[in-house]
Amino acid sequence: RVEIEAMLGITFEQTRLYQELREEATEIGMQQGIQQGIQQGIQQGIHEGEVNLILRLLSKKFGEVPSQLKMQIEKLSLEQLEALTEVLLDFASLDDLVGWLQNLEVSEK
């Protein structure tokens, strides 16, 4: 390779092939980054939608939800939010929600 570079008077990095490969690799990397960003945005949007739905349902059923409980709900994973959505209509009071959240913490340990 060194001999060829010496004969041509240019380095491999200066060749058109290298430049095209580099541009293509950069383009592929950018596309992958964009796709990842889109996926993360979609997941975040779904999560926020679930949180908002749960908080609206709880507010409608029990009135104002304390900020501490709101923060705990916001920290739940999407899977946990879906599980909460399935059981929250069975709650008789916010104490049931507190108990459900405590059981969730215990089961994770």
Backbone bond lengths (Angstrom), bond angles and torsions (degrees), N, CA, C in turn:
res aa  C-N    CA-C-N  psi(-1)  N-CA   C-N-CA  omega(-1)  CA-C   N-CA-C  phi
1 R - - - 1.451 - - 1.525 110.23 -
2 V 1.318 116.48 -43.22 1.461 120.45 -179.91 1.524 110.50 -62.27
3 E 1.333 115.96 -39.66 1.465 119.78 -179.91 1.524 110.79 -65.17
4 I 1.325 116.19 -41.75 1.466 120.08 179.61 1.523 109.70 -64.53
5 E 1.332 116.17 -43.23 1.463 119.55 178.44 1.525 110.66 -60.81
6 A 1.330 116.52 -39.87 1.467 120.29 179.54 1.526 110.77 -66.10
7 M 1.334 116.85 -39.12 1.460 120.48 -179.95 1.524 111.32 -67.42
8 L 1.323 116.22 -40.41 1.460 119.78 -178.15 1.526 112.38 -81.76
9 G 1.295 116.24 -21.12 1.460 120.10 -179.45 1.525 113.21 79.31
10 I 1.328 116.53 14.01 1.470 120.25 176.55 1.523 109.04 -137.76
11 T 1.315 115.69 157.63 1.462 120.08 176.65 1.525 108.84 -88.01
12 F 1.333 115.65 164.12 1.460 120.19 178.57 1.523 110.51 -58.71
13 E 1.327 116.47 -37.89 1.459 121.02 -179.43 1.529 112.48 -63.07
14 Q 1.316 116.90 -19.85 1.461 121.19 -179.78 1.531 112.43 -91.41
15 T 1.317 117.84 -6.91 1.461 119.83 -177.44 1.521 111.30 -75.68
16 R 1.315 114.29 156.56 1.464 120.50 178.99 1.528 110.92 -65.24
17 L 1.321 116.63 -38.29 1.464 121.07 178.45 1.531 110.30 -58.53
18 Y 1.318 115.76 -48.22 1.470 119.77 179.96 1.525 110.22 -60.57
19 Q 1.314 116.76 -45.16 1.467 120.67 -179.06 1.529 111.04 -61.36
20 E 1.343 116.86 -42.66 1.464 120.42 179.42 1.526 111.33 -66.18
21 L 1.328 116.51 -42.50 1.467 119.92 177.96 1.526 111.08 -62.75
22 R 1.306 115.33 -40.61 1.467 119.85 179.90 1.530 110.71 -64.87
23 E 1.331 116.62 -44.46 1.465 120.31 178.54 1.528 111.11 -62.59
24 E 1.332 116.15 -41.57 1.464 120.16 179.74 1.531 110.75 -64.83
25 A 1.316 116.82 -42.76 1.465 120.60 178.90 1.525 110.75 -64.16
26 T 1.323 116.41 -39.58 1.461 120.44 177.95 1.520 110.53 -64.03
27 E 1.323 116.55 -43.17 1.467 121.76 179.42 1.528 110.92 -62.51
28 I 1.323 116.42 -44.09 1.471 120.39 178.69 1.523 109.85 -62.36
29 G 1.315 116.96 -44.33 1.463 121.04 178.72 1.519 112.03 -61.13
30 M 1.326 116.16 -41.36 1.464 119.96 178.90 1.522 110.88 -65.43
31 Q 1.331 117.52 -42.54 1.464 121.33 179.14 1.526 111.10 -62.24
32 Q 1.334 116.29 -41.71 1.462 120.02 178.33 1.527 110.53 -64.63
33 G 1.318 116.62 -40.26 1.461 120.75 177.98 1.519 111.77 -63.79
34 I 1.322 116.08 -41.45 1.468 120.42 178.52 1.527 109.92 -63.77
35 Q 1.330 117.05 -44.90 1.470 120.96 179.41 1.523 111.12 -60.51
36 Q 1.333 116.24 -42.75 1.464 120.35 178.49 1.518 110.40 -62.58
37 G 1.310 116.82 -42.88 1.460 121.23 179.04 1.518 111.89 -62.49
38 I 1.319 116.20 -41.41 1.468 120.48 178.22 1.524 109.95 -63.01
39 Q 1.331 116.87 -46.09 1.466 120.68 -179.98 1.524 111.16 -60.66
40 Q 1.327 116.61 -43.88 1.465 119.91 179.26 1.519 110.49 -63.96
41 G 1.317 116.85 -39.48 1.460 120.84 178.56 1.520 111.75 -63.98
42 I 1.317 116.25 -41.49 1.464 120.60 178.15 1.524 110.08 -63.04
43 Q 1.331 116.54 -47.17 1.468 120.13 -179.90 1.523 111.41 -61.65
44 Q 1.323 116.51 -41.10 1.463 120.33 178.88 1.526 110.33 -64.63
45 G 1.319 116.92 -40.69 1.463 120.73 178.79 1.517 112.13 -64.36
46 I 1.320 116.78 -41.36 1.467 120.56 177.45 1.518 109.83 -63.16
47 H 1.330 116.47 -44.09 1.469 121.20 179.69 1.525 110.65 -59.98
48 E 1.323 116.41 -48.30 1.467 120.27 -179.68 1.525 111.30 -62.54
49 G 1.322 116.97 -38.31 1.460 120.68 177.94 1.518 111.89 -63.20
50 E 1.329 116.64 -43.10 1.472 121.16 177.77 1.527 110.52 -62.20
51 V 1.336 116.03 -46.09 1.470 120.24 179.65 1.523 109.97 -59.25
52 N 1.325 116.94 -47.66 1.467 120.57 -178.87 1.523 111.92 -61.72
53 L 1.327 117.07 -41.85 1.461 120.78 178.48 1.530 110.69 -61.60
54 I 1.314 116.77 -47.43 1.466 121.17 -179.62 1.521 110.72 -61.43
55 L 1.321 117.27 -45.46 1.469 120.10 -179.24 1.528 111.24 -64.60
56 R 1.323 117.14 -37.85 1.471 119.87 177.29 1.524 111.28 -65.34
57 L 1.319 116.72 -43.84 1.465 120.19 178.93 1.528 111.36 -63.61
58 L 1.325 116.04 -43.30 1.468 119.53 178.78 1.524 111.07 -64.14
59 S 1.326 116.93 -41.90 1.472 120.80 179.15 1.522 110.78 -63.47
60 K 1.308 116.04 -40.77 1.466 119.68 -179.89 1.528 110.96 -65.93
61 K 1.320 116.31 -37.63 1.463 120.43 -176.42 1.531 112.91 -82.08
62 F 1.350 117.50 -38.25 1.466 120.69 -171.79 1.526 114.69 -120.89
63 G 1.313 118.01 -2.83 1.462 120.10 -174.79 1.523 109.89 88.28
64 E 1.303 115.75 -157.94 1.472 121.65 -176.13 1.534 111.43 -57.46
65 V 1.332 115.62 129.64 1.465 121.89 177.48 1.524 107.72 -92.57
66 P 1.340 117.93 125.52 1.466 120.46 179.93 1.533 111.77 -56.36
67 S 1.320 115.41 145.58 1.469 120.36 -176.05 1.524 112.18 -60.60
68 Q 1.324 117.98 -33.03 1.467 120.72 178.41 1.533 110.65 -61.67
69 L 1.324 116.12 -42.30 1.469 119.80 177.90 1.528 110.84 -67.91
70 K 1.329 116.63 -38.76 1.472 120.03 177.30 1.526 110.54 -58.44
71 M 1.338 115.57 -44.82 1.466 119.59 -179.13 1.526 111.23 -63.45
72 Q 1.334 116.64 -39.75 1.466 119.68 178.59 1.528 110.75 -63.93
73 I 1.306 116.22 -41.26 1.470 120.51 179.75 1.527 110.27 -65.06
74 E 1.325 117.43 -41.32 1.467 121.40 -179.47 1.523 112.17 -62.57
75 K 1.335 117.44 -26.61 1.464 121.43 -178.30 1.527 113.17 -83.73
76 L 1.324 117.36 -9.82 1.463 120.37 -178.22 1.527 111.46 -68.95
77 S 1.323 115.35 150.20 1.467 120.29 175.22 1.526 108.90 -73.13
78 L 1.303 116.19 166.80 1.463 121.00 178.80 1.532 110.56 -59.87
79 E 1.309 116.50 -41.11 1.466 120.95 178.72 1.535 110.59 -62.20
80 Q 1.324 117.03 -42.76 1.463 121.01 178.94 1.525 111.17 -66.92
81 L 1.333 116.46 -38.35 1.465 119.92 177.91 1.525 110.84 -63.07
82 E 1.315 116.39 -40.77 1.462 120.01 178.51 1.524 110.98 -64.17
83 A 1.333 116.48 -39.31 1.470 120.22 177.47 1.526 110.27 -64.81
84 L 1.322 116.89 -40.71 1.463 121.16 178.77 1.524 110.55 -64.08
85 T 1.310 117.12 -40.56 1.464 120.88 178.93 1.529 110.96 -58.23
86 E 1.317 116.25 -36.56 1.464 120.61 -178.72 1.526 113.22 -71.06
87 V 1.344 117.88 -28.23 1.471 119.72 -174.69 1.521 114.27 -106.35
88 L 1.317 118.18 -15.81 1.469 118.55 -170.19 1.521 114.01 -65.05
89 L 1.309 117.68 -27.65 1.468 118.73 178.70 1.530 112.24 -71.63
90 D 1.329 116.87 -15.55 1.463 121.10 176.54 1.527 112.09 -85.04
91 F 1.324 117.36 -11.68 1.465 120.37 -178.90 1.522 110.39 -68.30
92 A 1.336 115.69 137.26 1.466 121.00 177.16 1.522 111.04 -91.35
93 S 1.338 116.34 -23.07 1.468 120.50 179.82 1.528 108.75 -156.71
94 L 1.328 115.18 173.46 1.465 119.19 176.94 1.523 111.02 -65.93
95 D 1.337 117.08 -21.76 1.465 119.95 176.11 1.532 110.63 -61.12
96 D 1.328 116.62 -34.83 1.468 120.11 176.55 1.528 110.57 -63.80
97 L 1.324 116.55 -38.67 1.468 120.93 176.65 1.522 110.07 -63.63
98 V 1.332 116.28 -45.46 1.467 120.54 179.13 1.529 109.45 -58.42
99 G 1.326 116.89 -45.76 1.462 120.69 178.59 1.517 112.18 -61.75
100 W 1.329 116.61 -41.93 1.464 120.75 179.08 1.526 110.37 -61.65
101 L 1.334 116.50 -43.94 1.469 120.74 179.34 1.527 110.86 -64.73
102 Q 1.337 117.32 -39.50 1.467 120.56 178.62 1.530 110.67 -65.49
103 N 1.327 116.85 -42.27 1.471 120.10 177.06 1.520 111.22 -61.80
104 L 1.307 115.93 -35.95 1.460 120.95 178.42 1.527 110.08 -63.58
105 E 1.331 116.39 -44.22 1.466 120.93 179.54 1.520 110.99 -64.19
106 V 1.334 116.99 -41.67 1.464 121.34 -179.76 1.527 110.45 -64.99
107 S 1.315 116.99 -42.18 1.469 120.41 -177.92 1.527 112.14 -69.49
108 E 1.324 118.06 -21.49 1.468 121.29 179.07 1.521 111.96 -81.77
109 K 1.325 117.07 -18.49 1.474 119.89 -176.82 1.489 112.65 -84.42
